[in-house]
Amino acid sequence: MNLREARQVIGALETDPDAARVFGKTYETADGSTVIPVTTVRRGSPRPAGVFVVKDGRASWVPAVDGERIAMMGILVGLVSAALAGVAMVRRPPWPDLHGDISHAHWRARPSR
């Protein structure tokens, strides 16, 4: 598959009705690969989607990773789990119940001197 065939295949792909994909300028690398950047535009803001890499007649997709989004999801999961743990501790604390009946049975069982 050469670059022209790769562009025909990419052009024939069905597009998502909620998103517009924009293909950038092609780049040739030193090892003979062709790189085609892809951007997704949603609600007026472009976000990198990834790149198509064409090398030795084979095309492959390399998705872009948004590190900030992954970090924010990790923080959100941590906050939710901390809140749920706090609620669980208020309902049933992990320490022993000290409001039980404290009777003198402990003293009666002890032998006298």
Order of alpha helices (4+ residues) and beta strands (2+ residues): alpha-beta-beta-beta-beta-beta-alpha-alpha
